[in-house]
Amino acid sequence: MGRVTERRRVVRIRNGAAGVRPDTLVAEEPLEIRLNGRPLAITMRTPGDDFALAVGFLVSEGVLGGASDVQAVTYCEGATADGSNTYNVVNVQLAAGVPVPDITLERNVYTTSSCGLCGKASLEAVRTASRFPGVAADPVRVPAQVLTGLPDRLRAAQKVFDRTGGLHAAGLFTAEGELLDLREDVGRHNAVDKIVGRALQAGRLPLTGTVLLVSGRASFELAQKAVMAGIPVLAAVSAPSSLAVDLAVESGMTLVGFLRGPDMNIYAGEERITL
């Protein structure tokens, strides 16, 4: 399996003086996700938690709803001409009786490290029906002072970011601010998929009563992934997109943006945030 970080030569200029030194960079490699042996998606990701990434992606696609839906997750041998295992191709074998989606050109997805939904035919195609009851009925309440403390907790737990400065993070918290899980990845959507995939593997879906914090902006694809996993509160340190706000309103999810210091903007579901 590939390494999470790699070393590269860099010319570093400080105060007008140049010097050569090694620098630590975050690794980025392609991961092909296959479903029952058929190619479904390719994403650029930071190696690690690949199985969780694959099954988390399939939760967001509406294919999986629990660990019992999966028969096996394996790396594919013979993925190269010489038959070697690159650890960059993962196959998810569905359990007997689990419906197999129609893998057409409209569903076959190439995702970059910044966009989780490239290749979707239309907005309607990505408004996938969740396998779980809607988040609108989740009664969780989160004190505002708990939310304002989460970015510092997320940042303190980012071990690889400290060495590279080049990773997004997603953190899953309780309503009381306890960190349940944290994943880092070069792609923000991958970090969320890893969180959701690990929850599926542990039999913890849907993630009712939780808060998902992302280190960047709150895009539509991240809001979609949160809704599909049953997460009632999504918070971001940066701005949300208009479609993310629309989805939050439609689904009954709480969406918080610009969560910095004591300040935040609540774009939907403000009744869950208590002062």
ABEGO torsion letter per residue (X at the ends): XBBABBBBBBBBBBGGBBBBBBBBBBBBBBBBBBBGGBBABBBBBBBEGAAAAAAAAAAAAGABABAAABABBBBBBGABAAGBBAGABBBBBBBBGBBBBBBBAAABBBBBAABAABGBABAAAABBBBABBBAAABABBBBAAAAAAAAAAAAAABAAAAAAGABBBBBBBBAAGBBABBBBBABAAAAAAAAAAAAAAAGAOBBBGBBBBBABBBBAAAAAAAAAAGBABBBBABBBBAAAAAAAAAAGBBBBBGBBEABBBBABGAAABBX
